[in-house]
Amino acid sequence: MLSRKYRIADNIYFNRLFQKGNSRSCPLFYLKFLSNNLPYSRFGFIVGVKLFKEAVKRNRVKRLMREVIRLNFSKICDGYDIIIGAKSNKLYGMKYREVEKLLLAIFSNNNFLKE
């Protein structure tokens, strides 16, 4: 589980990211990000009710995204608040490795991975 220190849990930060943050997108995910002036990055995960009516499916997709971040946390650049949102209902049927490959690709394309 991703430590509480590295999670965005307060609506104030979510609202700030949606108002002032930059965004990037791919067919299955979108990222909202903003510098946080901290020595570490924090993450939030969003899967909308419009995408999946059943909470079981929303929670599974969020667990997959959280696990990718947890296992690859050391590869991600520090100093950002990042929201990862799901855009496609195809994510529910995907395996962990596929989700990891897609998320790391979007992070790599946007220079969020350490070299």
Salt bridges, closest charged atoms under 4 A:
GLU54 OE1 - LYS57 NZ 3.75
GLU67 OE2 - ARG70 NH2 2.63
ASP78 OD2 - LYS114 NZ 3.63
ASP81 OD2 - ARG16 NH2 2.95
ASP81 OD2 - ARG42 NH2 2.79
GLU100 OE1 - ARG97 NH1 2.95
